[in-house]
Amino acid sequence: MDDKLWLIELESALLDDCTVNDVYAICRGKAIPEALRPDVWQICLDVRHKSDQMALFNEIYDLPFQNKLRDDCDNFVDKLGNDDEDKVSVVSDLESILTFYCKNRNLQYETNNGWIELLLPLLSLKLSRSYTYNLFEAIRDTYIPKGCVKKGNVFHVFRLLILYHDPELCSMLDTKKITPDLYSMDWFQTLFAAKCTFPVVLSMWDLYFQQTDPFLVFFLGLIMLINARDQVLAMKNEPNETILEFLSNMPCALEPDDVVDFCSLSNYYSMKTPSSFKTDYLKSLFGSSHEVQPTDCIVSQALCLPVSVYELVENASMELTHQDAVRFFLVDCRPAEQYNVGHLSTAFHLDSNLMLQEPVAFATAIQGLLRAQKQAIEANSHAGGEHLCFMGSGRIEEDQYLYMAVASFLQKNTQYVSLLTGGYAAIHEYFGDHMADCLEDHDPFGCLVCKKDFIGMNAVENDVQLRNKPSSSGDAKQQRLSSDLFSKWSAAMKTKSAEVKDKLYEYIVNPSAPNPANNVERHVSSSDKNGRRYRNVAPVFSIDEENDEHVGNDEASQQAEENAKEVVTIQTYLQHADVIASFKCQEVHMNGYMYESHLIVTKTHLVVLRDLDKKGSAQVIVRRPLSSIVKITAKKRHRDLITFKYGVPDDDQLLITDMDRFLIPNASVATATISKHIVKQLDA
């Protein structure tokens, strides 16, 4: 009796011109009867009262790609196995609707773009061409993500979702270079119609359209992967083609009885994902406009899932309606001096600089973070949740270390890792005039964001330096120490004796030698011009504690991509006559990514070979002339992290133009070898 009542209620609602919300409240996930499906879908897709657009079609089939379109329609219909009479009717409807769609929207048809597969379930409703066209157009505009092309933006977003919920699986697929566009293209551009049987597609779309959530396709795809994760992980040694075939065909195994549970799991994972995932990408992924959005160019470079400041702040103040809903544990990764002049009361402080400067202390801090998170969750605190949201300052000087810290969590397969978009500056702007009430220990005289608003960034940095000066006498002492050191180097370079060259060599490779100037810390930027160039001027070689500007690695990668890829065999390359030494190392990027590499020293160049998956092969990333190396620096507390800086003369000054950074085991041997041959280049 209850089953009949809901059907009677649904029929009555359809007669009364109901809304999609009414349909959802009545059906509650039940299968829609075949007789009512056309009306339900028209209401859910908001096309019930739309005009007859096909009336504008002139019935002229003259598109440049018309023959290709007609052949594809014929081939698809042949596979359906219909009677000859039905085939003619279906082919005619397909070609007419798609031809008008191309003309109406000024689009070009491409084979395997998913339009035919998307249209066939709609034709099964036995509606007129006009209604079928309106449904097709609404689905394309509302539910098919823009950019369903190879390496398209939609697949970068899908990868971030996989990384958030299953970093181990994502890492395995990344290692195999199996990107989502290689196996999920059909999923997204046809809402699984290309892979599932008609009964499954109809049942799935019944639930899909009732929920009016275009992002559901992402979570349906995520469930496909998570359900098969153990099988996929077990295939890590299989050929890529085998893995891709398995992944692509996973939806084929779905049965109509599985659909309700399948969609319920998708809704569960949607609830366990920050809402920023939808709000930030909605305009760039869905809608009738095909213009490139600003987010399109940055999603592919995102380290992990972004979270908006609005969601973070609102999440901490709201009561959760479900125990599995998202609750953030905020990790403030700014330097201590910035944290102490303003922070959210719910934030756990983790100075990301410690990762390189004090690795032991950083590991201890991580343990403290995990304990604090566990205690906060057990206490049901608003500040405690499973979802780690990392926050930086928004300044590249500090955030380069933030990215490395976040990457370390991802490398350990930590679930639910995200980054706050805009960092502390975004929180500062969000609270505006209420900042003093909402931030702890906020000091407008020390807060860099406040001072930037009033006096500009350069003035802020100068003021911070003034505030940090111990005294005028101490500052003068620092200047004298620095001056003395550069005077020594200048004197060394002016003389051509072997003894002087040995002293220069000692300055380069022995940073632990007694030297009062090692206590001088200063920030280095790409515009630094304190050094001079090679002959008869002070050199700028040093191994010391320095903060490196965000240059070099990204430019090197860009250079490598722009040039034709040169792939070599490592052993063969090492046998070249001009190769002097090679060092196994890891290339370190500012975003935290590290690549297994070889650092090759020749008589004239420094060459970086990045290891490829193929055993024994490597790609030549950069070739740097030894004569262009103007600084070699190492962190005092992480002596194996070596930075090579390159420069060019600018009148009497030196302009830093590029930088490479490596983790080299026993780095002192490498720097000694390289420095020795730099000196030989100077002699030459």
C-alpha positions as CSV (number, residue, x, y, z in Angstrom):
1,M,0.0,0.0,0.0
2,D,2.9,2.4,0.9
3,D,4.4,1.7,-2.6
4,K,1.2,2.7,-4.3
5,L,0.8,5.8,-2.1
6,W,4.1,7.3,-3.2
7,L,3.4,6.6,-6.8
8,I,-0.1,8.3,-6.5
9,E,1.6,11.2,-4.8
10,L,4.2,11.5,-7.5
11,E,1.6,11.4,-10.3
12,S,-0.5,14.1,-8.5
13,A,2.6,16.3,-8.1
14,L,3.5,16.0,-11.8
15,L,0.0,17.2,-12.7
16,D,0.4,20.1,-10.3
17,D,3.5,21.5,-11.9
18,C,5.9,20.5,-9.1
19,T,9.5,21.3,-8.6
20,V,12.6,19.1,-8.4
21,N,12.6,19.4,-4.6
22,D,9.1,18.0,-4.6
23,V,10.1,15.0,-6.7
24,Y,13.1,14.3,-4.5
25,A,11.0,14.5,-1.3
26,I,8.5,12.0,-2.8
27,C,10.8,9.5,-4.4
28,R,13.5,9.3,-1.8
29,G,15.9,7.3,-3.9
30,K,13.2,4.9,-5.4
31,A,13.3,3.8,-9.0
32,I,11.2,5.9,-11.3
33,P,8.5,4.0,-13.2
34,E,9.2,4.0,-16.9
35,A,5.9,5.7,-17.7
36,L,6.7,8.7,-15.4
37,R,10.4,9.0,-16.2
38,P,10.0,11.5,-19.1
39,D,8.0,13.9,-17.0
40,V,10.3,13.5,-14.0
41,W,13.5,14.2,-16.0
42,Q,12.0,17.3,-17.7
43,I,11.1,18.7,-14.3
44,C,14.5,17.8,-12.8
45,L,16.3,19.4,-15.8
46,D,14.0,22.4,-15.8
47,V,12.9,22.0,-19.5
48,R,9.3,21.2,-19.1
49,H,8.1,24.6,-20.3
50,K,11.0,25.3,-22.7
51,S,10.3,26.4,-26.2
52,D,10.6,24.1,-29.3
53,Q,14.1,25.0,-30.4
54,M,14.1,22.3,-33.1
55,A,11.5,24.3,-35.0
56,L,14.4,26.6,-36.0
57,F,16.2,23.7,-37.7
58,N,16.2,24.2,-41.5
59,E,16.7,20.4,-42.2
60,I,19.9,21.2,-44.2
61,Y,22.7,18.7,-43.4
62,D,25.7,20.6,-44.7
63,L,28.3,20.7,-41.9
64,P,31.9,20.2,-42.9
65,F,32.1,17.0,-40.8
66,Q,28.5,15.8,-41.8
67,N,29.7,12.5,-43.3
68,K,31.7,11.7,-40.2
69,L,28.8,12.4,-38.0
70,R,26.4,10.3,-40.1
71,D,28.8,7.4,-40.2
72,D,29.3,7.5,-36.4
73,C,25.5,7.5,-35.9
74,D,25.1,4.5,-38.2
75,N,27.9,2.6,-36.4
76,F,26.4,3.2,-33.0
77,V,22.9,2.2,-33.9
78,D,24.2,-1.0,-35.6
79,K,25.6,-2.1,-32.3
80,L,22.2,-1.7,-30.6
81,G,20.7,-4.6,-32.6
82,N,17.3,-2.9,-33.4
83,D,15.0,-3.7,-36.2
84,D,15.8,-2.1,-39.6
85,E,12.8,0.2,-39.3
86,D,13.8,1.3,-35.8
87,K,17.4,1.8,-37.0
88,V,16.4,4.3,-39.6
89,S,14.3,6.3,-37.1
90,V,17.0,6.4,-34.5
91,V,19.8,7.3,-36.9
92,S,17.6,10.1,-38.3
93,D,16.9,11.5,-34.8
94,L,20.6,11.3,-33.8
95,E,21.8,13.1,-36.9
96,S,19.1,15.7,-36.8
97,I,19.6,16.6,-33.1
98,L,23.4,16.6,-33.2
99,T,23.5,18.6,-36.5
100,F,21.2,21.3,-35.0
101,Y,23.1,21.3,-31.7
102,C,26.4,22.0,-33.7
103,K,24.7,24.8,-35.6
104,N,22.8,26.3,-32.7
105,R,25.9,26.3,-30.4
106,N,28.5,26.9,-33.1
107,L,30.4,23.7,-32.1
108,Q,32.3,21.1,-34.0
109,Y,31.5,17.4,-33.7
110,E,34.4,15.0,-33.0
111,T,34.4,11.2,-33.0
112,N,34.3,9.8,-29.4
113,N,33.3,13.1,-27.8
114,G,30.4,11.3,-26.0
115,W,27.5,13.1,-27.6
116,I,26.0,10.0,-29.2
117,E,26.3,7.8,-26.1
118,L,24.7,10.7,-24.1
119,L,21.8,11.0,-26.5
120,L,20.9,7.3,-26.9
121,P,19.3,6.9,-23.4
122,L,17.3,10.0,-24.0
123,L,15.9,8.5,-27.3
124,S,14.7,5.5,-25.3
125,L,12.2,7.8,-23.6
126,K,10.3,7.9,-26.9
127,L,9.8,11.7,-26.8
128,S,9.6,14.1,-29.7
129,R,12.8,15.5,-31.1
130,S,12.1,18.8,-29.5
131,Y,11.8,17.5,-26.0
132,T,14.8,15.1,-26.6
133,Y,16.9,18.0,-27.8
134,N,16.0,20.2,-24.8
135,L,17.0,17.3,-22.4
136,F,20.3,16.7,-24.2
137,E,21.2,20.4,-24.2
138,A,20.3,20.7,-20.5
139,I,22.4,17.7,-19.5
140,R,25.4,19.0,-21.5
141,D,25.1,22.5,-19.9
142,T,24.4,21.3,-16.4
143,Y,26.2,18.0,-15.8
144,I,29.0,17.5,-18.3
145,P,32.2,19.2,-17.1
146,K,33.9,21.6,-19.5
147,G,37.4,20.6,-20.7
148,C,36.8,16.8,-21.1
149,V,39.9,16.6,-23.3
150,K,43.3,15.0,-22.7
151,K,45.1,16.7,-19.8
152,G,41.9,18.8,-19.3
153,N,41.2,20.8,-16.2
154,V,38.5,18.5,-15.1
155,F,40.9,15.6,-14.7
156,H,43.4,17.7,-12.6
157,V,40.5,18.4,-10.3
158,F,39.5,14.7,-10.2
159,R,43.1,13.8,-9.3
160,L,43.0,16.3,-6.3
161,L,39.9,14.5,-5.1
162,I,41.6,11.1,-5.3
163,L,44.7,12.5,-3.5
164,Y,42.5,13.8,-0.7
165,H,40.7,10.6,0.0
166,D,43.2,7.9,-1.0
167,P,46.8,9.3,-1.3
168,E,48.3,5.9,-1.5
169,L,46.3,4.9,-4.6
170,C,46.9,8.4,-6.2
171,S,50.6,8.0,-5.6
172,M,50.7,4.6,-7.2
173,L,48.9,5.9,-10.3
174,D,51.1,9.0,-10.4
175,T,54.2,6.7,-10.3
176,K,52.9,4.7,-13.2
177,K,52.0,8.0,-15.0
178,I,48.4,6.9,-15.3
179,T,46.5,10.2,-15.2
180,P,42.7,10.3,-14.9
181,D,42.1,11.5,-18.4
182,L,43.5,8.1,-19.7
183,Y,40.8,6.0,-18.0
184,S,37.9,8.2,-17.0
185,M,37.2,10.3,-20.1
186,D,34.1,8.3,-21.0
187,W,32.8,8.5,-17.4
188,F,32.8,12.3,-17.4
189,Q,31.6,13.2,-20.9
190,T,28.8,10.6,-21.0
191,L,27.8,10.3,-17.3
192,F,28.8,6.6,-17.5
193,A,26.5,6.0,-20.4
194,A,29.4,4.8,-22.6
195,K,30.3,2.1,-20.1
196,C,27.1,1.0,-18.3
197,T,24.1,-0.9,-19.6
198,F,20.9,1.0,-20.4
199,P,19.0,-0.2,-17.3
200,V,21.9,1.0,-15.1
201,V,22.2,4.3,-16.9
202,L,18.5,5.0,-16.5
203,S,18.4,4.1,-12.8
204,M,21.6,6.1,-12.2
205,W,20.3,9.2,-14.0
206,D,17.0,9.0,-12.1
207,L,18.9,9.6,-8.8
208,Y,21.5,11.9,-10.4
209,F,19.0,14.4,-11.8
210,Q,16.9,14.5,-8.6
211,Q,19.9,15.5,-6.5
212,T,20.8,18.4,-8.9
213,D,24.5,18.1,-8.0
214,P,26.7,18.3,-11.1
215,F,29.8,17.2,-9.0
216,L,28.2,13.8,-8.4
217,V,30.1,12.4,-11.4
218,F,33.4,13.1,-9.5
219,F,32.3,11.1,-6.5
220,L,30.8,8.3,-8.6
221,G,34.2,8.0,-10.3
222,L,35.9,8.2,-6.9
223,I,33.8,5.3,-5.6
224,M,34.7,3.3,-8.7
225,L,38.4,3.6,-7.8
226,I,38.1,3.1,-4.0
227,N,36.0,0.0,-4.4
228,A,38.7,-1.5,-6.6
229,R,41.7,0.0,-4.8
230,D,43.1,-3.3,-3.5
231,Q,43.0,-4.8,-7.0
232,V,44.6,-1.7,-8.5
233,L,47.4,-1.6,-5.9
234,A,48.0,-5.3,-6.5
235,M,48.6,-4.5,-10.2
236,K,51.4,-2.1,-9.7
237,N,53.9,-4.4,-11.5
238,E,51.5,-5.0,-14.4
239,P,51.9,-3.1,-17.8
240,N,50.2,0.2,-17.9
241,E,47.9,-1.0,-20.7
242,T,46.5,-3.7,-18.5
243,I,45.9,-1.3,-15.6
244,L,44.2,1.2,-17.9
245,E,41.9,-1.4,-19.4
246,F,40.9,-2.5,-16.0
247,L,40.2,1.0,-14.7
248,S,38.4,2.1,-17.8
249,N,36.0,-0.8,-17.8
250,M,35.2,-0.9,-14.0
251,P,31.7,0.7,-14.6
252,C,30.7,-2.2,-16.9
253,A,30.3,-4.5,-13.8
254,L,27.5,-2.4,-12.3
255,E,24.1,-4.0,-12.1
256,P,20.8,-2.1,-11.7
257,D,20.5,-3.4,-8.1
258,D,23.9,-1.8,-7.3
259,V,22.9,1.7,-8.3
260,V,21.2,2.9,-5.1
261,D,24.2,1.8,-2.9
262,F,26.6,3.2,-5.5
263,C,25.0,6.6,-5.3
264,S,24.6,6.5,-1.5
265,L,28.4,5.9,-1.1
266,S,29.0,8.8,-3.5
267,N,26.9,11.1,-1.3
268,Y,28.8,9.9,1.7
269,Y,32.2,10.8,0.2
270,S,30.8,14.1,-1.0
271,M,29.8,14.9,2.6
272,K,33.4,14.0,3.7
273,T,34.9,16.5,1.2
274,P,35.4,20.2,1.9
275,S,32.6,22.2,0.2
276,S,35.3,24.5,-1.3
277,F,35.9,21.6,-3.8
278,K,32.6,22.5,-5.4
279,T,32.3,26.3,-4.8
280,D,35.8,27.0,-6.1
281,Y,35.5,25.0,-9.3
282,L,31.8,25.3,-10.2
283,K,32.1,28.2,-12.7
284,S,35.2,26.8,-14.3
285,L,33.8,23.3,-14.8
286,F,30.1,23.6,-15.5
287,G,27.8,25.9,-17.5
288,S,27.1,26.7,-21.1
289,S,30.0,29.2,-21.4
290,H,33.2,27.6,-22.7
291,E,35.5,30.5,-21.7
292,V,38.7,29.6,-19.9
293,Q,38.4,30.5,-16.2
294,P,41.3,31.9,-14.1
295,T,41.3,28.7,-12.1
296,D,42.0,26.6,-15.2
297,C,45.7,27.5,-15.3
298,I,46.4,26.8,-11.6
299,V,44.6,23.6,-10.8
300,S,47.2,21.5,-12.6
301,Q,49.9,23.0,-10.3
302,A,48.0,22.6,-7.1
303,L,49.8,20.5,-4.5
304,C,46.6,19.3,-2.8
305,L,43.0,20.2,-2.4
306,P,42.4,24.0,-1.7
307,V,40.0,25.2,1.1
308,S,38.5,28.7,1.1
309,V,38.9,30.9,4.2
310,Y,35.1,31.2,4.4
311,E,34.6,27.5,4.8
312,L,37.5,27.2,7.3
313,V,36.1,29.9,9.6
314,E,32.5,28.9,9.3
315,N,33.3,25.3,9.8
316,A,34.9,26.0,13.2
317,S,31.8,27.9,14.4
318,M,29.0,25.6,13.3
319,E,27.4,22.5,14.8
320,L,27.9,19.5,12.7
321,T,24.7,17.7,11.6
322,H,26.6,14.4,10.9
323,Q,29.4,12.8,12.8
324,D,31.3,12.1,9.5
325,A,31.0,15.7,8.2
326,V,34.1,17.7,7.6
327,R,35.8,19.2,10.6
328,F,39.2,20.9,10.2
329,F,42.3,20.8,12.3
330,L,44.1,24.0,11.3
331,V,47.9,23.9,11.1
332,D,49.6,27.3,11.0
333,C,52.9,26.8,9.3
334,R,54.2,30.4,9.5
335,P,57.4,31.4,11.2
336,A,57.1,31.9,15.0
337,E,57.6,35.7,14.8
338,Q,54.6,36.0,12.5
339,Y,52.4,33.5,14.5
340,N,53.1,35.5,17.7
341,V,51.7,38.7,16.3
342,G,48.3,37.3,15.2
343,H,46.7,33.9,14.7
344,L,43.4,32.0,15.0
345,S,42.8,30.6,18.4
346,T,42.0,27.2,16.9
347,A,45.3,26.9,15.1
348,F,48.2,24.5,16.0
349,H,51.5,26.1,15.3
350,L,54.0,24.1,13.2
351,D,57.0,26.2,12.0
352,S,57.6,24.6,8.5
353,N,61.2,26.2,8.5
354,L,62.1,23.5,11.1
355,M,61.9,20.8,8.4
356,L,65.2,21.8,7.0
357,Q,66.7,23.8,9.9
358,E,65.9,21.4,12.7
359,P,64.7,18.0,11.3
360,V,64.7,16.4,14.8
361,A,62.6,19.2,16.3
362,F,60.3,19.1,13.2
363,A,59.7,15.4,13.7
364,T,58.9,16.0,17.4
365,A,56.5,18.8,16.4
366,I,54.7,16.4,14.1
367,Q,54.2,14.0,16.9
368,G,52.9,16.8,19.0
369,L,50.5,17.8,16.2
370,L,49.1,14.3,15.9
371,R,48.6,14.0,19.7
372,A,46.9,17.4,19.8
373,Q,44.6,16.4,16.9
374,K,43.7,13.1,18.6
375,Q,42.9,14.8,21.9
376,A,40.8,17.5,20.2
377,I,38.8,14.9,18.3
378,E,38.2,12.9,21.5
379,A,37.1,16.1,23.3
380,N,34.7,16.8,20.4
381,S,36.3,20.2,20.1
382,H,35.4,22.6,17.3
383,A,39.1,22.9,16.7
384,G,39.6,19.2,16.2
385,G,38.9,17.1,13.2
386,E,40.4,14.5,10.9
387,H,40.9,16.9,8.1
388,L,44.3,18.7,8.2
389,C,44.2,22.2,6.7
390,F,47.6,23.8,6.4
391,M,48.0,27.5,6.3
392,G,50.9,29.7,5.2
393,S,51.5,33.4,5.2
394,G,50.8,34.0,1.5
395,R,54.4,35.2,1.2
396,I,56.6,33.1,-1.0
397,E,59.6,33.4,1.3
398,E,58.0,31.3,4.0
399,D,55.5,29.3,1.9
400,Q,58.2,27.5,0.0
401,Y,58.8,25.6,3.2
402,L,55.1,25.1,3.8
403,Y,54.8,23.3,0.5
404,M,57.7,21.0,1.5
405,A,56.0,20.2,4.8
406,V,52.7,19.5,3.2
407,A,54.4,17.3,0.6
408,S,56.0,15.3,3.5
409,F,52.5,14.5,4.8
410,L,51.3,13.4,1.4
411,Q,54.4,11.2,0.9
412,K,53.3,9.4,4.1
413,N,49.9,8.8,2.5
414,T,48.1,11.0,5.0
415,Q,44.4,11.3,4.2
416,Y,42.4,14.6,4.2
417,V,45.3,17.1,3.5
418,S,44.3,20.5,2.2
419,L,45.8,24.0,1.9
420,L,44.1,27.3,2.9
421,T,43.7,29.5,-0.2
422,G,45.4,32.8,0.4
423,G,47.0,31.9,3.7
424,Y,47.0,34.2,6.8
425,A,46.4,37.2,4.5
426,A,43.1,35.8,3.5
427,I,42.0,35.3,7.1
428,H,43.2,38.8,7.9
429,E,41.0,40.2,5.0
430,Y,38.0,38.0,6.0
431,F,37.7,39.5,9.5
432,G,38.4,43.1,8.4
433,D,37.4,45.6,11.1
434,H,36.6,42.7,13.6
435,M,40.1,41.4,13.4
436,A,41.0,42.4,17.0
437,D,38.1,40.4,18.3
438,C,38.7,37.4,16.2
439,L,42.5,36.9,16.1
440,E,44.6,36.0,19.1
441,D,47.6,38.2,20.1
442,H,47.1,40.5,17.1
443,D,49.7,43.2,17.0
444,P,49.1,45.7,14.2
445,F,52.6,47.1,14.6
446,G,54.2,43.7,14.1
447,C,51.6,42.1,11.7
448,L,53.1,42.1,8.2
449,V,49.6,42.2,6.6
450,C,48.6,45.3,8.5
451,K,51.8,47.1,7.8
452,K,51.6,46.2,4.1
453,D,48.2,47.7,3.9
454,F,49.4,51.0,5.3
455,I,53.0,51.5,4.2
456,G,53.8,48.9,1.5
457,M,55.8,45.8,1.5
458,N,59.3,47.3,1.1
459,A,58.7,49.5,4.1
460,V,57.4,46.5,6.1
461,E,60.6,44.5,5.5
462,N,62.8,47.5,6.4
463,D,60.8,48.0,9.6
464,V,61.0,44.4,10.5
465,Q,64.7,44.5,10.1
466,L,64.9,47.6,12.3
467,R,62.7,46.0,15.0
468,N,65.0,42.9,15.0
469,K,68.2,44.8,15.4
470,P,69.8,44.1,18.8
471,S,71.5,47.5,18.9
472,S,73.2,50.0,16.8
473,S,76.6,48.8,18.0
474,G,75.7,45.2,17.3
475,D,74.6,46.2,13.8
476,A,77.8,48.0,13.1
477,K,79.7,44.9,14.3
478,Q,77.8,42.8,11.8
479,Q,78.6,45.2,9.0
480,R,82.3,45.1,10.0
481,L,82.3,41.3,10.0
482,S,80.7,41.2,6.6
483,S,83.1,43.8,5.3
484,D,86.1,42.0,6.7
485,L,85.0,38.7,5.0
486,F,84.5,40.3,1.6
487,S,87.8,42.1,1.9
488,K,89.5,38.8,2.5
489,W,87.9,37.3,-0.6
490,S,88.7,40.4,-2.6
491,A,92.4,40.2,-1.6
492,A,92.4,36.5,-2.5
493,M,91.1,37.1,-6.0
494,K,93.6,39.9,-6.7
495,T,96.5,37.5,-6.3
496,K,97.4,34.6,-8.6
497,S,99.4,32.5,-6.3
498,A,98.7,28.9,-5.5
499,E,98.4,29.8,-1.8
500,V,95.6,32.2,-2.4
501,K,93.7,29.8,-4.6
502,D,93.9,27.2,-1.7
503,K,92.4,29.8,0.7
504,L,89.5,30.5,-1.7
505,Y,89.0,26.8,-2.1
506,E,88.8,26.5,1.7
507,Y,86.2,29.3,1.9
508,I,84.0,27.4,-0.6
509,V,84.1,23.9,0.7
510,N,84.7,24.2,4.5
511,P,81.8,26.1,6.0
512,S,82.5,24.6,9.5
513,A,85.9,26.3,9.7
514,P,86.0,29.1,12.3
515,N,84.6,32.2,10.7
516,P,82.8,34.9,12.5
517,A,80.8,35.9,9.4
518,N,79.0,32.6,9.5
519,N,76.8,34.2,12.2
520,V,75.6,36.8,9.8
521,E,72.2,36.0,8.4
522,R,70.7,37.9,5.6
523,H,67.9,37.3,3.0
524,V,69.0,36.7,-0.6
525,S,66.7,37.7,-3.4
526,S,67.0,37.4,-7.2
527,S,67.7,41.1,-7.3
528,D,70.7,40.9,-4.9
529,K,73.7,42.8,-6.3
530,N,76.1,42.7,-3.4
531,G,78.6,40.5,-5.1
532,R,81.1,41.3,-7.9
533,R,82.2,39.3,-10.9
534,Y,85.2,37.0,-10.9
535,R,88.4,38.9,-11.8
536,N,89.9,41.4,-9.5
537,V,86.6,41.7,-7.5
538,A,85.3,39.9,-4.5
539,P,83.7,36.5,-5.4
540,V,80.3,35.4,-4.1
541,F,81.0,31.8,-3.4
542,S,79.9,30.7,0.0
543,I,78.4,27.8,1.9
544,D,76.3,29.4,4.6
545,E,72.8,29.6,6.1
546,E,70.7,31.5,3.6
547,N,67.0,31.8,2.7
548,D,66.6,31.1,-1.0
549,E,64.2,33.1,-3.2
550,H,61.7,31.0,-5.2
551,V,63.6,30.9,-8.4
552,G,65.5,28.3,-10.3
553,N,63.9,24.9,-10.0
554,D,60.6,25.9,-11.6
555,E,62.4,27.8,-14.3
556,A,64.6,24.8,-14.9
557,S,61.6,22.5,-15.3
558,Q,60.0,24.9,-17.6
559,Q,63.2,25.1,-19.7
560,A,63.3,21.3,-19.8
561,E,59.7,21.1,-21.0
562,E,60.1,23.7,-23.6
563,N,63.2,22.1,-25.1
564,A,63.0,18.7,-26.8
565,K,63.4,16.0,-24.2
566,E,66.9,14.5,-24.4
567,V,66.8,11.0,-23.0
568,V,70.2,9.2,-22.4
569,T,71.4,6.0,-20.9
570,I,73.1,6.9,-17.5
571,Q,76.0,4.4,-17.8
572,T,76.8,5.5,-21.3
573,Y,76.7,9.1,-20.4
574,L,79.1,8.6,-17.5
575,Q,81.6,7.1,-19.8
576,H,82.0,10.3,-21.8
577,A,85.6,11.5,-21.8
578,D,84.8,14.9,-20.3
579,V,82.9,13.6,-17.3
580,I,84.9,14.2,-14.2
581,A,82.5,13.0,-11.4
582,S,78.9,12.1,-10.8
583,F,76.8,12.2,-7.6
584,K,73.5,10.4,-6.9
585,C,71.1,13.0,-5.5
586,Q,67.5,14.3,-5.3
587,E,66.5,17.4,-7.2
588,V,64.4,19.5,-4.7
589,H,61.7,21.9,-6.0
590,M,60.2,24.7,-4.0
591,N,56.7,23.1,-4.1
592,G,58.1,20.1,-2.1
593,Y,58.5,17.7,-5.0
594,M,61.7,15.7,-5.2
595,Y,63.1,13.8,-8.1
596,E,65.8,11.1,-8.1
597,S,68.7,12.5,-10.2
598,H,72.4,12.4,-11.0
599,L,74.6,15.5,-10.7
600,I,77.3,15.2,-13.4
601,V,80.5,17.4,-13.3
602,T,82.3,17.8,-16.6
603,K,85.3,20.0,-17.4
604,T,83.1,22.9,-18.3
605,H,79.5,22.2,-17.2
606,L,77.3,21.0,-14.4
607,V,74.6,18.6,-15.8
608,V,71.5,17.3,-14.1
609,L,70.1,13.9,-15.3
610,R,66.6,13.0,-13.9
611,D,66.0,9.3,-13.6
612,L,63.1,7.9,-15.6
613,D,60.9,4.9,-14.9
614,K,62.7,2.9,-17.6
615,K,65.7,1.4,-15.8
616,G,69.0,3.0,-16.6
617,S,67.5,5.9,-18.6
618,A,67.5,9.6,-17.6
619,Q,66.4,12.9,-19.0
620,V,68.8,15.8,-19.4
621,I,67.2,18.5,-17.3
622,V,69.8,21.3,-17.5
623,R,73.3,22.0,-18.5
624,R,74.9,24.8,-16.5
625,P,78.3,26.3,-17.4
626,L,80.6,26.0,-14.3
627,S,81.6,29.6,-15.0
628,S,78.0,30.8,-14.4
629,I,77.9,29.4,-10.8
630,V,78.3,32.4,-8.4
631,K,77.1,31.0,-5.1
632,I,77.1,27.5,-3.5
633,T,75.1,27.5,-0.2
634,A,74.2,24.9,2.3
635,K,71.9,25.1,5.3
636,K,73.8,25.1,8.6
637,R,71.4,22.5,10.1
638,H,70.9,20.5,7.0
639,R,74.4,20.3,5.4
640,D,73.4,18.0,2.6
641,L,70.8,20.4,1.1
642,I,73.0,22.3,-1.5
643,T,71.9,25.3,-3.5
644,F,73.7,26.4,-6.7
645,K,73.0,29.9,-7.8
646,Y,73.8,31.3,-11.2
647,G,74.4,34.9,-12.2
648,V,75.4,37.3,-14.9
649,P,77.4,40.6,-14.7
650,D,75.3,43.7,-14.5
651,D,77.8,46.6,-14.8
652,D,80.0,46.2,-11.7
653,Q,77.4,44.3,-9.9
654,L,76.1,40.7,-10.1
655,L,72.5,39.6,-10.9
656,I,71.3,36.2,-9.7
657,T,69.3,34.7,-12.5
658,D,68.7,31.1,-11.6
659,M,69.0,28.4,-9.0
660,D,69.1,24.7,-8.5
661,R,68.7,22.8,-5.2
662,F,69.7,19.2,-4.4
663,L,69.9,16.8,-1.5
664,I,73.3,15.2,-2.0
665,P,74.6,12.4,0.4
666,N,78.0,13.5,1.7
667,A,77.6,16.8,0.0
668,S,81.0,18.1,1.0
669,V,82.7,15.8,-1.5
670,A,80.5,17.1,-4.3
671,T,80.9,20.7,-3.4
672,A,84.7,20.3,-3.1
673,T,84.9,18.7,-6.6
674,I,82.7,21.3,-8.2
675,S,84.4,24.2,-6.4
676,K,87.8,23.0,-7.5
677,H,86.8,23.0,-11.1
678,I,85.2,26.4,-10.8
679,V,88.5,27.7,-9.7
680,K,90.1,26.1,-12.7
681,Q,87.6,27.8,-14.9
682,L,88.6,31.1,-13.3
683,D,92.2,30.4,-14.0
684,A,91.5,29.7,-17.6
